[in-house]
Structure formats: C-alpha cells, structure tokens
Amino acid sequence: MRLEGWAPKFCKTVMEQKDMDLSGVVDINGADKTIPYYDGGVFGVDTDLENAITCTRPDVVVDFTRPDVVMDNLRKLFLWV
C-alpha cells in the first residue's frame, strides 16, 4: 500500500536532487506502506522515529508533524546527536 498525501511528492522532489539522498521516511501510521522510488522500486516507511534515526544517521531531518508532537520528536533527535 502506498503512502498518500504530501509525503510522496516531497520524497520525489528530494530523490530528484543530484546533491541529496532520501535516507528515511517515518509515519506512525505507515506500517506496510511504501513510497515509489525513482528507479521503479519502492522505499519502505518506518513507524519508529528513533529506529529510523539510528539506522540511517541522517544529516538533515524534516519534520512535518503537528505542533503538539514536534517537541517530542526534537527531544528524540537531540538525544541521538
């Protein structure tokens, strides 16, 4: 099942950039969902932010969550750094 909404469009834009690599996608409701990958494959969606950060070790994180959860996500990121 594909992830719906803005995420696939955002991810496609990142994947099209020559100087950027998409390293992870997190959605707490994303279990068993994917995003089409530029080469025709699919990119899996993680449901656990801490796991995604630990596994991918990104340089940049873009958070499109709600204001009531963003601080929790920032704390997880700061603990990882």
HELIX and SHEET records of a PDB file:
HELIX    1   1 ALA A    7  GLU A   16  1                                  10    
HELIX    2   2 LEU A   49  THR A   56  1                                   8    
HELIX    3   3 PRO A   67  TRP A   80  1                                  14    
SHEET    1   A 2 THR A  34  PRO A  36  0                                        
SHEET    2   A 2 VAL A  42  GLY A  44 -1                                        
END                                                                             
